[in-house]
Amino acid sequence: MASLTTNLATLLLGVLLAATGGGKAFGRQAAGQAAGTVLVRVLNDGRRATRVLRATGAVELVVAAGLLAAPTTVVPGIAAAVLGLGFLGYLGYARATAPESSCGCTARSDGPITWRAFVRAGLVVVGGAAAAGARTAWWTQAARHPVASLAFLLVTSAVLAAFSSDLDQLWLVPLRRTRLRILGHPLGAGPDEEVPVAASVELLERSLAWVAAAPVVRSGLIDHWEADGWRFLQFAGVHDPEGTARPVTVLFALDPRATKDTTDRPAVRVTLIDDRTDEPVPVDLLA
């Protein structure tokens, strides 16, 4: 079993790094994802953050190529373990200094950093260490023991999927929706009823709109109301264009029936209103 794990770790980890690295290096959403990460705060430039994210993806692709093409050499496995340690360090720093920032781990998910991101980075470290000990190429291992290899790959792929928030749309969200249809909504609201405000706030704080507006927001929820099919959530904030700080009201609008159990990408509108003039502030936080 130990040899099966180490020999197939190169295949599994190579495919994982190829997928995440390709998303960072070539994904169309990489710039938007970089804007929500702590890289923007560190580099003070969205374009630099995007270049760093894409460069990281390129490194992942190189390591993935080594794991897949030269699985019995020790260097790709060690490189993957070092890469995983780097991910853990980055996640720890981001969580400590900018907990509202997104992970940017796959360039496909814009949610905040959670324990699942740390677990997946830890699995990269463990997988890299295992891959460094591979003595048989993964294709030879699969040919010699096809049933055991397939079972191992299916189980480990399911574990990785469970710790990948960008794959929730494929399995977790449909599972939650099925549960809601069978058992009813856990908050007591039917399909056509509004959910509690706390659920809307929780959903908002998981959104990219909240990550983009967080530097402006300076309070907890102040007021809320429904109008024209939207739920409005009011916060106090400070807008600081070119060093001229001014108090603003931050308004978010989202579907009053949406919760984290029904969607992970809510439609959210953001508006800033100048408290002194009661006029909208001409700024697009999501640009």
C-alpha positions in Angstrom: 0.0 0.0 0.0 2.9 2.4 0.8 4.4 1.9 -2.7 1.0 2.3 -4.3 0.6 5.6 -2.5 4.0 7.0 -3.3 4.0 5.8 -6.9 0.6 7.3 -7.7 1.1 10.5 -5.7 3.1 11.8 -8.7 0.1 11.4 -11.0 -2.5 12.8 -8.6 -0.4 15.8 -7.5 0.7 16.5 -11.0 -2.9 16.7 -12.3 -3.8 18.9 -9.3 -1.0 21.4 -9.9 -1.6 21.4 -13.6 -5.2 22.3 -13.0 -4.5 25.1 -10.4 -1.4 26.3 -12.2 -3.3 26.5 -15.6 -6.1 28.5 -14.0 -3.6 31.0 -12.5 -1.3 31.3 -15.6 -3.9 31.4 -18.4 -7.3 31.9 -16.7 -9.4 34.9 -17.8 -10.5 35.5 -14.2 -6.9 35.7 -12.9 -6.9 39.5 -12.7 -10.2 39.6 -10.9 -9.0 37.0 -8.5 -5.7 38.7 -7.8 -7.6 41.9 -7.0 -9.3 40.2 -4.0 -6.1 38.7 -2.5 -3.6 40.1 0.0 -1.1 40.4 -2.9 -2.7 43.8 -3.8 -2.1 45.1 -0.3 1.5 43.8 -0.3 2.4 45.0 -3.8 0.1 48.0 -3.8 -0.7 47.4 -7.4 -3.3 45.2 -9.0 -1.3 44.5 -12.2 1.7 43.4 -10.1 -0.5 41.1 -8.1 -1.8 39.6 -11.3 1.7 39.0 -12.6 2.7 37.3 -9.4 -0.4 35.1 -9.5 0.3 34.1 -13.1 4.0 33.5 -12.3 3.0 31.2 -9.4 0.8 29.4 -11.9 3.7 29.0 -14.3 5.8 27.5 -11.5 3.0 25.0 -10.6 2.9 24.0 -14.3 6.6 23.3 -14.4 6.4 21.2 -11.2 3.4 19.4 -12.5 5.2 18.6 -15.8 8.1 17.2 -13.7 5.8 15.0 -11.6 4.0 13.6 -14.6 7.0 13.2 -17.0 9.8 12.2 -14.6 7.9 10.6 -11.6 10.9 8.5 -10.3 13.2 11.5 -9.9 13.2 13.1 -6.5 13.4 16.8 -7.5 9.7 17.3 -8.6 8.4 15.8 -5.4 10.7 18.0 -3.3 9.7 21.0 -5.4 6.0 20.2 -4.8 6.5 19.9 -1.1 8.4 23.3 -1.0 5.6 24.8 -3.1 3.0 23.5 -0.5 5.0 25.0 2.3 5.0 28.3 0.5 1.2 28.1 0.1 0.8 27.5 3.8 3.0 30.5 4.7 1.1 32.7 2.3 -2.3 31.5 3.6 -1.2 32.1 7.2 0.0 35.6 6.4 -3.1 36.5 4.5 -5.4 35.1 7.2 -3.5 37.1 9.9 -3.3 40.4 8.0 -6.3 40.5 5.7 -8.9 37.9 6.8 -11.4 39.3 4.4 -9.2 38.6 1.4 -9.8 35.7 -1.0 -7.4 32.8 -1.4 -6.5 33.0 -5.1 -5.4 29.3 -4.8 -7.0 28.2 -8.0 -7.9 31.5 -9.7 -11.5 30.1 -9.9 -12.8 30.8 -6.4 -13.3 34.2 -4.9 -14.5 33.2 -1.5 -12.5 34.1 1.7 -9.7 31.9 3.1 -11.1 29.0 5.1 -9.7 25.9 6.8 -10.2 24.0 3.6 -7.5 26.0 1.9 -5.0 25.2 4.6 -5.8 21.5 4.5 -5.4 21.4 0.7 -2.0 23.2 1.0 -1.0 20.7 3.6 -2.0 17.8 1.3 0.3 19.3 -1.3 3.2 19.1 1.2 2.3 15.5 2.1 1.8 14.6 -1.5 5.1 16.1 -2.5 6.9 14.2 0.2 5.3 11.0 -1.0 6.1 11.7 -4.6 9.7 12.2 -3.8 9.8 8.6 -2.6 8.3 7.1 -5.8 10.4 4.3 -7.3 8.0 3.2 -10.1 6.4 5.4 -12.8 2.7 6.0 -12.2 1.8 4.5 -15.6 3.7 1.3 -14.7 2.0 1.1 -11.3 -1.4 1.6 -12.9 -0.7 -1.2 -15.5 0.5 -3.7 -12.9 -2.4 -3.0 -10.4 -5.2 -1.4 -12.3 -8.0 -2.1 -9.8 -6.1 -1.0 -6.7 -4.8 2.0 -8.6 -8.2 3.1 -9.8 -9.7 2.7 -6.3 -6.9 4.8 -4.8 -7.2 7.5 -7.3 -11.0 7.7 -6.9 -10.8 7.9 -3.1 -8.0 10.5 -3.0 -9.7 12.6 -5.8 -12.9 12.6 -3.7 -10.9 13.8 -0.7 -9.3 16.6 -2.7 -12.6 17.6 -4.1 -14.0 17.9 -0.6 -11.3 20.5 0.2 -11.6 22.4 -3.0 -14.2 25.2 -2.7 -14.1 25.9 -6.4 -15.6 22.4 -7.0 -18.5 23.0 -4.6 -20.7 24.0 -7.6 -20.3 20.5 -8.9 -21.3 18.5 -5.9 -21.8 20.4 -2.6 -24.3 23.0 -3.9 -26.5 20.4 -5.7 -26.4 18.3 -2.5 -27.5 21.2 -0.4 -30.3 22.1 -2.8 -31.5 18.5 -2.8 -31.5 18.5 1.0 -33.5 21.7 1.1 -36.1 20.3 -1.3 -36.4 17.1 0.9 -36.2 18.5 4.4 -37.2 22.1 3.9 -35.1 25.2 4.5 -33.1 25.0 7.8 -34.0 28.6 8.6 -37.7 27.9 8.3 -38.2 29.8 5.0 -40.0 28.3 2.1 -38.8 28.6 -1.5 -40.7 31.8 -2.0 -40.1 33.3 1.4 -37.4 35.7 2.5 -34.7 34.4 4.8 -33.5 36.2 8.0 -31.2 39.2 7.5 -28.4 37.4 9.3 -28.3 34.8 6.5 -28.1 37.6 3.9 -25.2 39.2 5.8 -23.4 35.9 6.0 -23.8 35.4 2.3 -22.7 39.0 1.6 -19.5 38.5 3.6 -18.6 35.5 1.5 -18.9 37.5 -1.8 -16.3 39.2 -4.0 -18.3 42.4 -3.6 -17.7 42.4 0.1 -14.0 41.7 -0.4 -13.8 44.7 -2.9 -15.7 47.0 -0.6 -14.2 45.9 2.8 -11.5 48.6 2.8 -14.3 51.2 2.7 -16.6 49.7 5.3 -16.1 50.9 8.9 -19.1 49.4 10.8 -21.3 46.5 11.2 -24.8 46.3 9.8 -26.7 49.6 10.6 -30.0 49.1 8.7 -31.8 46.9 6.2 -34.9 47.0 4.1 -36.5 45.3 1.0 -37.5 47.1 -2.2 -38.1 46.2 -5.8 -37.1 42.6 -5.2 -33.8 43.4 -3.5 -32.7 43.3 0.1 -30.6 46.4 1.0 -27.9 46.2 3.7 -26.6 49.5 5.0 -23.1 50.1 6.5 -21.1 53.1 7.4 -17.8 53.7 5.6 -15.0 56.1 4.7 -14.0 56.8 1.1 -10.5 58.1 0.7 -9.8 59.2 -2.9 -6.4 60.9 -3.2 -6.0 61.4 0.5 -9.3 63.3 1.0 -11.3 61.0 3.3 -15.0 61.5 3.5 -17.8 59.6 5.3 -20.0 57.5 3.1 -22.9 55.2 3.4 -22.2 51.8 1.8 -25.3 50.0 0.4 -25.3 46.4 -0.7 -28.3 44.9 -2.5 -28.9 41.2 -3.0 -31.6 38.6 -3.4 -33.6 38.4 -0.2 -34.2 34.7 -0.7 -30.5 33.7 -1.3 -28.4 32.0 1.3 -25.0 30.3 1.3 -27.0 27.0 0.9 -28.6 28.0 -2.4 -25.7 29.9 -4.1 -22.0 30.6 -3.7 -22.0 33.4 -6.2 -24.8 35.9 -5.3 -25.6 38.9 -7.5 -24.6 41.9 -5.3 -24.8 45.6 -6.1 -22.7 48.1 -4.3 -23.3 51.8 -4.0 -21.5 54.5 -2.0 -23.4 57.6 -1.0 -21.6 60.7 0.3 -23.0 61.5 3.7 -22.4 65.3 3.2 -24.1 65.7 -0.1 -26.4 62.6 -0.2 -25.1 62.0 -3.8 -23.7 58.7 -5.1 -19.9 58.5 -5.2 -18.7 57.8 -8.7 -16.5 54.8 -8.1 -16.8 51.2 -9.2 -15.4 49.0 -6.5 -15.8 45.9 -8.6 -13.8 47.2 -11.6 
